[in-house]
């Protein structure tokens, strides 16, 4: 545990209390005895409004804005210009004191799964830390660093961005020695002019500290990546791999191959990798196969962009002899001027592979039009509860049901509802 007095000195605060800090949090609900709380101001809530609750839950101290003039509620307050900048500075300085090396993973699709595969495989030889879930932002990634044990050989960090400059900030905190670039495609595209523009923002992950890079072939041809990557590098996927994938699905196999290249570079044997490969499984809500009422439900509801929807459609298992394939698709968010064409292209792919299509979100209209013109079963919903009921009632034993859409649709609730009794 790090003493509060040391953290205060890093932040330039005149605090001399030698209290051991047990955890670092920005969510009052996560506070435990000995926590240091960061009072961050978001779009909807202000952390300064929760200081009393934070104290009641056992926090020792809080990092607050110099503009805060309220009571301390018995907390030791560290006054700073910007609590978010203070969080990032603490993470940067604490990491410098450790021997932990950084593996940074970015791209548009497959980041979280690739990160998880890398971490699990490397555990055969090293002490490994990683972001839990998708804690990959300006706020959550510094928290991951601060809450790490500190004795890790490697931290495998998924690094996310929604606009230019985001990755530059993250790598200033935790510069990766090994970089992994998954496919760069249209995602958060409303803020960019196209894939090359997105690639330029992703390329910020490369710094002079990068010694080795593993790059997906869909990203390797992009000019920004070619110019930014000056280190030794390896491309994936490739034909005839020596280490067989534990997955049949092409996108999961690609994630696995990227992880294998990192492991081989760090000295793991093929046998060590094969043993660890048996432990790998898809992440929650990421192409999870579930048998519900003898229906094969593919829960890919975590998020969606055109590339990930194509991958899901192309990797669907075949239904039983008399069964049908149903797709429950939510609209894809944040595509800006690319939205209409992207939804249309998804609809064209779905038309080849799906018997019935249920959609939610007005952006799905191009898909609905394609199915209607082809005389195939299709329906678009604005009522979420009605969608759940229709999805449940139309699925029968032997069917395959794909559930996928952008996060805000919360389509994992549809997956759960399919298991409810019909009638």
C-alpha positions, 0 to 999 in steps of 0.5 A, a space after each residue: 500500500 502507498 502512504 497518503 503522504 507520498 501521494 500528496 507530495 506527488 500532487 503538491 499538496 501539504 498533507 503529512 498524514 501517514 495513512 495507507 491507501 487501500 484502493 483508488 476510486 471515482 465511483 462512491 459505490 466502490 469505496 471501501 475502508 482506506 480508499 482515496 476518492 477522486 471527485 471527478 465532474 462528469 456530464 451528469 454527476 459531480 463527485 464533490 456531491 458524494 463526499 459525505 457518502 464516501 466518508 461514511 463508506 470508509 474512505 480516508 481522503 479525497 482529491 477535490 478541485 480547488 474551487 470546492 468550498 464545501 465541508 470535508 465531512 471528516 475526509 482529508 482533502 487534497 486540493 488540486 486544479 483538476 482532479 482528472 489530471 491529478 489522477 492521471 499524474 499519479 498513475 504516471 508517476 507511480 508506474 515509473 517507480 515499478 518494473 512493470 512493462 506495458 503491452 498496449 492493445 488498440 484498434 476498432 474491433 476485438 480489443 477486449 478479447 485480444 487483451 484477455 487472450 494475451 493476459 491468459 496466455 502470458 500467465 504461463 510464464 509471467 505475473 500479469 495484470 490487465 484492465 478489468 472488463 473494458 476499463 480503457 478510458 482517460 479515467 478508468 485506465 489510470 485507475 487500473 494502474 493505481 489499483 494494480 498490485 505493483 509486482 506485475 511483470 506486465 500490464 496488458 492494457 486495452 487503450 480506447 479513443 473516441 477522438 484524436 488525442 485520447 491515445 496520446 494522453 493514455 500513452 503519456 501515462 503508460 507507454 507500451 513496449 509492445 503494441 497490438 493493433 487489431 482491425 481499424 474500421 469504421 467505429 466512432 466514425 462520426 468524429 472522423 473523415 474515414 478509416 485513414 483518419 481513424 488510423 491516425 488517431 490509433 497510431 498515437 499508441 506508438 512511442 519511441 518506447 515501442 520495441 515490438 508490434 503485432 498488427 492486423 493485416 486490415 490495419 497494416 496497409 493504412 498509411 498512418 500505421 505504416 508511418 508510425 510503426 518504426 519497431 520490429 513488427 509481425 502481421 496477423 492473421 496468416 495461413 497455416 499457423 503452427 499453433 491451432 486455434 481453440 475456436 472455429 469462429 474466424 474473428 476469435 481465431 484472429 484474436 487468438 493469433 494476435 495473442 500468440 505472436 505476443 507470447 512467442 515474442 516474450 519467450 513462451 514455448 508452443 507447448 505453454 501456449 497450447 496449454 493456456 489456449 485450452 483455458 480461453 473462452 469468449 468474453 461475456 456478451 461477445 459471441 457467447 453461445 448459449 443453449 436456451 430452450 434448445 435454441 442456439 442463442 449467440 449473445 454478441 450484444 456487447 456492442 456493434 459496428 459494421 465489421 463486428 456484425 459482418 463477423 457475427 453473421 458469417 460465423 453463425 452456426 447452422 440451425 437444426 434441419 427444420 430450424 431457422 436463423 433469426 437475427 435481432 439487430 440493434 442500430 449501430 451508433 456513432 457512425 455519422 455520415 457513414 450510417 446509412 451505407 453501413 446499415 445497408 451493407 449489414 442488411 445485404 449480408 444479413 439477407 444472405 444468412 438470415 431467415 427472419 430479421 428483427 430490428 430496433 433503432 430507426 437507423 436500421 431502416 435500410 436493412 428493413 427495406 432490403 428484407 421487405 423488397 426480397 420478401 423476407 420476414 422483417 420487423 422494426 420496433 420502437 417498443 423494446 418490451 414488444 421486441 423482447 416478446 416477439 423475439 422470445 415467441 418466434 424462436 423455437 427449438 432448433 433455431 439459431 438466434 443472433 442478438 447484436 447491437 450497440 451498447 445503448 440498446 442493452 440487447 443482453 436483456 433480450 437474450 435473458 428474456 428468450 429464456 422466459 416461458 412462452 405464453 
